[in-house]
Amino acid sequence: MRVLVVEDSPRVAQGLRTALMLRGYEVTCVSTAADALAAPEVDLVLLDLGLPDADGIDVCRRLRRRGDVAIIAVTARSAEPDRVTGLRAGADDYIVKPFGVAELQARIEAVMRRAARSAAPRPPVTVGPLAVDLDARRVGVDGHEVALTRKEFDLLAALLRQPGAVVSRDRLLTEVWRTTWTGSPHTVDVHVASLRAKLGVPGLVQTVRGVGYRLRAD
């Protein structure tokens, strides 16, 4: 899951980044409202309301108008009127500094569960002969269903998020295994080899030597 951390304190931002990446999230950190509004599309925004160049409440409203991204306001403002204002501006939840990582994780999970229940079903994604239903976790090649293990499907989904782009082994470990170390340096390679064999489409999952893998874009 892609998370945008909007936080002007480098110490706090780095702490959030480290904690979230250890839990398998893809994290981008920015420190200003301008950078937050210019950032690529994400699944969740952790939005500090005390930004140096704009009011975080206004940023929250503008993000909400742009789409269905989940927003958690992260701030030192603990008074009830501040919380109400943040929620009315479009935040899905509100967490007050200081907070523990366990509480933040629980709030993220709750917000994303609500978002999943309200989201429209995603259409299958197709790349050449490959068709993937991300919601049902089903994979087909030339109309024939292919049975994948949980890890194999998660690997394919990670590559499918950016067809044609190189995904490093470290990033695959973080996203699929939610760690940077599994005990074996060949864990990703072994699972990719199994995935390739099951899909049976030569050249679909390509190796970028010394870096990682990419899914053919056409």
DRENDO-1510 file (C-alpha; in Angstrom, 1 decimal, always signed):
<recs>
REC; n; res; u; v; w
REC; 1; MET; +0.0; +0.0; +0.0 .
REC; 2; ARG; +1.3; +3.5; -0.9 .
REC; 3; VAL; +1.4; +6.0; +1.9 .
REC; 4; LEU; +2.1; +9.7; +1.7 .
REC; 5; VAL; +3.5; +11.2; +4.9 .
REC; 6; VAL; +3.0; +15.0; +5.1 .
REC; 7; GLU; +5.1; +16.1; +8.0 .
REC; 8; ASP; +7.4; +19.1; +8.4 .
REC; 9; SER; +9.5; +17.6; +11.2 .
REC; 10; PRO; +12.3; +15.6; +9.7 .
REC; 11; ARG; +12.7; +13.5; +12.9 .
REC; 12; VAL; +9.0; +12.6; +13.0 .
REC; 13; ALA; +8.8; +12.0; +9.3 .
REC; 14; GLN; +11.8; +9.6; +9.4 .
REC; 15; GLY; +10.3; +7.8; +12.4 .
REC; 16; LEU; +7.0; +7.3; +10.5 .
REC; 17; ARG; +8.8; +6.2; +7.3 .
REC; 18; THR; +10.8; +3.6; +9.1 .
REC; 19; ALA; +7.9; +2.2; +11.1 .
REC; 20; LEU; +5.6; +2.0; +8.1 .
REC; 21; MET; +8.2; +0.5; +5.7 .
REC; 22; LEU; +8.9; -2.2; +8.3 .
REC; 23; ARG; +5.2; -3.1; +8.1 .
REC; 24; GLY; +5.3; -3.4; +4.3 .
REC; 25; TYR; +4.1; +0.0; +3.1 .
REC; 26; GLU; +5.6; +2.0; +0.3 .
REC; 27; VAL; +6.2; +5.4; +1.8 .
REC; 28; THR; +6.8; +8.9; +0.4 .
REC; 29; CYS; +7.6; +11.8; +2.7 .
REC; 30; VAL; +7.0; +15.5; +2.0 .
REC; 31; SER; +7.2; +18.5; +4.3 .
REC; 32; THR; +5.0; +21.1; +2.6 .
REC; 33; ALA; +1.5; +21.6; +1.4 .
REC; 34; ALA; +2.7; +22.3; -2.1 .
REC; 35; ASP; +4.6; +19.0; -2.3 .
REC; 36; ALA; +1.7; +17.1; -0.8 .
REC; 37; LEU; -0.7; +18.4; -3.5 .
REC; 38; ALA; +1.9; +17.7; -6.2 .
REC; 39; ALA; +2.7; +14.1; -5.0 .
REC; 40; PRO; +1.8; +11.1; -7.1 .
REC; 41; GLU; -1.4; +9.2; -6.3 .
REC; 42; VAL; -1.4; +7.1; -3.1 .
REC; 43; ASP; -3.7; +5.0; -1.1 .
REC; 44; LEU; -3.4; +6.8; +2.2 .
REC; 45; VAL; -2.2; +10.2; +3.4 .
REC; 46; LEU; -0.9; +10.8; +6.9 .
REC; 47; LEU; -1.4; +14.6; +7.0 .
REC; 48; ASP; +0.1; +16.9; +9.6 .
REC; 49; LEU; -2.2; +19.9; +10.0 .
REC; 50; GLY; +0.6; +22.3; +11.1 .
REC; 51; LEU; +2.4; +22.8; +7.8 .
REC; 52; PRO; +4.8; +25.7; +7.1 .
REC; 53; ASP; +3.3; +27.0; +3.9 .
REC; 54; ALA; -0.5; +26.4; +4.2 .
REC; 55; ASP; -3.2; +25.4; +6.7 .
REC; 56; GLY; -3.4; +21.6; +6.8 .
REC; 57; ILE; -7.2; +21.8; +7.0 .
REC; 58; ASP; -7.3; +23.5; +3.6 .
REC; 59; VAL; -4.9; +20.8; +2.2 .
REC; 60; CYS; -7.2; +18.1; +3.6 .
REC; 61; ARG; -10.2; +19.7; +1.8 .
REC; 62; ARG; -8.3; +19.9; -1.5 .
REC; 63; LEU; -7.1; +16.3; -1.3 .
REC; 64; ARG; -10.6; +15.1; -0.5 .
REC; 65; ARG; -12.0; +17.0; -3.5 .
REC; 66; ARG; -9.5; +15.3; -5.8 .
REC; 67; GLY; -10.5; +11.7; -5.1 .
REC; 68; ASP; -11.2; +8.9; -2.7 .
REC; 69; VAL; -7.8; +8.7; -1.0 .
REC; 70; ALA; -7.9; +7.8; +2.7 .
REC; 71; ILE; -6.7; +10.6; +5.0 .
REC; 72; ILE; -5.7; +10.4; +8.6 .
REC; 73; ALA; -5.0; +13.8; +10.2 .
REC; 74; VAL; -1.8; +13.6; +12.3 .
REC; 75; THR; -1.5; +16.6; +14.6 .
REC; 76; ALA; -0.8; +18.0; +18.0 .
REC; 77; ARG; -4.1; +19.8; +18.1 .
REC; 78; SER; -6.1; +17.8; +20.6 .
REC; 79; ALA; -9.1; +20.0; +21.3 .
REC; 80; GLU; -12.5; +18.7; +20.3 .
REC; 81; PRO; -13.3; +21.6; +17.9 .
REC; 82; ASP; -10.0; +20.9; +16.1 .
REC; 83; ARG; -10.8; +17.2; +15.7 .
REC; 84; VAL; -14.3; +18.1; +14.4 .
REC; 85; THR; -12.9; +20.6; +11.9 .
REC; 86; GLY; -10.4; +18.0; +10.6 .
REC; 87; LEU; -13.1; +15.4; +10.2 .
REC; 88; ARG; -15.5; +17.8; +8.5 .
REC; 89; ALA; -12.7; +18.8; +6.1 .
REC; 90; GLY; -12.6; +15.3; +4.8 .
REC; 91; ALA; -10.2; +13.4; +7.1 .
REC; 92; ASP; -11.3; +9.7; +7.7 .
REC; 93; ASP; -9.7; +9.7; +11.1 .
REC; 94; TYR; -7.7; +11.9; +13.5 .
REC; 95; ILE; -4.7; +10.9; +15.6 .
REC; 96; VAL; -3.1; +13.2; +18.2 .
REC; 97; LYS; +0.7; +13.5; +18.8 .
REC; 98; PRO; +2.4; +11.8; +20.6 .
REC; 99; PHE; +1.1; +8.4; +19.6 .
REC; 100; GLY; +2.4; +4.9; +19.5 .
REC; 101; VAL; +3.0; +2.9; +16.3 .
REC; 102; ALA; +0.5; +0.2; +17.4 .
REC; 103; GLU; -2.3; +2.8; +17.6 .
REC; 104; LEU; -1.3; +4.3; +14.2 .
REC; 105; GLN; -1.3; +0.8; +12.6 .
REC; 106; ALA; -4.7; +0.0; +14.1 .
REC; 107; ARG; -6.2; +3.3; +12.8 .
REC; 108; ILE; -4.7; +2.7; +9.3 .
REC; 109; GLU; -6.2; -0.8; +9.2 .
REC; 110; ALA; -9.6; +0.5; +10.3 .
REC; 111; VAL; -9.6; +3.3; +7.7 .
REC; 112; MET; -8.5; +1.0; +4.9 .
REC; 113; ARG; -11.2; -1.6; +5.9 .
REC; 114; ARG; -13.9; +1.1; +5.6 .
REC; 115; ALA; -12.4; +2.3; +2.3 .
REC; 116; ALA; -12.4; -1.3; +0.9 .
REC; 117; ARG; -16.0; -1.8; +1.9 .
REC; 118; SER; -17.1; +1.4; +0.1 .
REC; 119; ALA; -14.9; +1.0; -3.0 .
REC; 120; ALA; -16.3; -0.2; -6.3 .
REC; 121; PRO; -15.0; -3.5; -7.5 .
REC; 122; ARG; -11.9; -3.2; -9.6 .
REC; 123; PRO; -12.0; -4.5; -13.2 .
REC; 124; PRO; -9.5; -7.3; -14.0 .
REC; 125; VAL; -6.0; -6.0; -15.1 .
REC; 126; THR; -4.7; -7.4; -18.4 .
REC; 127; VAL; -1.2; -7.5; -19.7 .
REC; 128; GLY; -0.9; -9.5; -22.9 .
REC; 129; PRO; -2.4; -12.9; -22.3 .
REC; 130; LEU; -2.4; -12.3; -18.6 .
REC; 131; ALA; -5.6; -11.3; -16.7 .
REC; 132; VAL; -5.6; -10.6; -13.0 .
REC; 133; ASP; -8.6; -10.0; -10.8 .
REC; 134; LEU; -7.0; -8.3; -7.8 .
REC; 135; ASP; -10.1; -8.3; -5.7 .
REC; 136; ALA; -10.8; -12.0; -6.2 .
REC; 137; ARG; -7.1; -12.9; -6.3 .
REC; 138; ARG; -7.6; -14.9; -9.5 .
REC; 139; VAL; -5.2; -15.2; -12.4 .
REC; 140; GLY; -5.8; -16.3; -15.9 .
REC; 141; VAL; -3.6; -16.9; -19.0 .
REC; 142; ASP; -5.3; -17.0; -22.4 .
REC; 143; GLY; -8.6; -17.7; -20.6 .
REC; 144; HIS; -7.3; -20.5; -18.4 .
REC; 145; GLU; -7.2; -20.1; -14.7 .
REC; 146; VAL; -3.8; -20.5; -13.0 .
REC; 147; ALA; -3.5; -21.5; -9.4 .
REC; 148; LEU; -0.9; -19.4; -7.5 .
REC; 149; THR; +0.2; -19.5; -3.9 .
REC; 150; ARG; -0.4; -16.5; -1.7 .
REC; 151; LYS; +3.2; -15.3; -2.1 .
REC; 152; GLU; +3.2; -15.9; -5.8 .
REC; 153; PHE; +0.0; -13.8; -6.3 .
REC; 154; ASP; +1.4; -11.0; -4.1 .
REC; 155; LEU; +4.6; -11.0; -6.1 .
REC; 156; LEU; +2.6; -10.7; -9.3 .
REC; 157; ALA; +0.4; -8.0; -7.9 .
REC; 158; ALA; +3.5; -6.0; -6.8 .
REC; 159; LEU; +4.9; -6.2; -10.3 .
REC; 160; LEU; +1.5; -5.4; -11.9 .
REC; 161; ARG; +1.2; -2.1; -10.1 .
REC; 162; GLN; +3.8; -0.6; -12.5 .
REC; 163; PRO; +4.0; -2.7; -15.7 .
REC; 164; GLY; +7.3; -2.0; -17.4 .
REC; 165; ALA; +8.9; -0.5; -14.4 .
REC; 166; VAL; +11.7; -2.3; -12.5 .
REC; 167; VAL; +10.9; -3.4; -9.0 .
REC; 168; SER; +13.9; -4.1; -6.8 .
REC; 169; ARG; +14.3; -7.3; -4.8 .
REC; 170; ASP; +14.4; -5.2; -1.6 .
REC; 171; ARG; +11.1; -3.6; -2.5 .
REC; 172; LEU; +9.5; -7.0; -3.3 .
REC; 173; LEU; +10.8; -8.3; +0.1 .
REC; 174; THR; +9.2; -5.3; +1.8 .
REC; 175; GLU; +5.9; -5.5; +0.0 .
REC; 176; VAL; +5.4; -9.3; -0.1 .
REC; 177; TRP; +7.2; -10.6; +2.9 .
REC; 178; ARG; +7.0; -7.3; +4.9 .
REC; 179; THR; +10.6; -7.5; +5.9 .
REC; 180; THR; +14.0; -6.7; +4.3 .
REC; 181; TRP; +15.4; -10.1; +5.3 .
REC; 182; THR; +13.9; -13.6; +5.1 .
REC; 183; GLY; +17.0; -15.7; +5.9 .
REC; 184; SER; +17.9; -16.5; +2.3 .
REC; 185; PRO; +19.1; -14.1; -0.3 .
REC; 186; HIS; +17.4; -16.2; -3.0 .
REC; 187; THR; +13.9; -16.1; -1.6 .
REC; 188; VAL; +12.5; -13.7; -4.2 .
REC; 189; ASP; +14.3; -15.5; -7.1 .
REC; 190; VAL; +12.9; -18.8; -6.1 .
REC; 191; HIS; +9.3; -17.5; -5.9 .
REC; 192; VAL; +9.7; -15.6; -9.2 .
REC; 193; ALA; +11.0; -18.8; -10.9 .
REC; 194; SER; +7.9; -20.7; -9.6 .
REC; 195; LEU; +5.6; -17.8; -10.8 .
REC; 196; ARG; +7.1; -17.9; -14.2 .
REC; 197; ALA; +6.7; -21.6; -14.5 .
REC; 198; LYS; +3.1; -21.5; -13.6 .
REC; 199; LEU; +2.2; -18.6; -15.9 .
REC; 200; GLY; +4.1; -20.2; -18.8 .
REC; 201; VAL; +4.5; -17.0; -20.8 .
REC; 202; PRO; +8.1; -16.5; -21.9 .
REC; 203; GLY; +9.4; -13.0; -21.3 .
REC; 204; LEU; +6.4; -11.9; -19.2 .
REC; 205; VAL; +8.4; -11.5; -16.0 .
REC; 206; GLN; +11.8; -10.1; -16.9 .
REC; 207; THR; +15.0; -10.1; -14.9 .
REC; 208; VAL; +17.0; -6.9; -14.5 .
REC; 209; ARG; +20.4; -8.2; -13.5 .
REC; 210; GLY; +21.6; -6.9; -10.2 .
REC; 211; VAL; +18.4; -4.9; -9.5 .
REC; 212; GLY; +15.2; -6.9; -9.6 .
REC; 213; TYR; +12.3; -7.7; -11.9 .
REC; 214; ARG; +9.7; -6.1; -14.2 .
REC; 215; LEU; +6.5; -7.2; -15.8 .
REC; 216; ARG; +6.4; -6.8; -19.5 .
REC; 217; ALA; +4.1; -3.8; -20.3 .
REC; 218; ASP; +2.5; -5.1; -23.5 .
</recs>
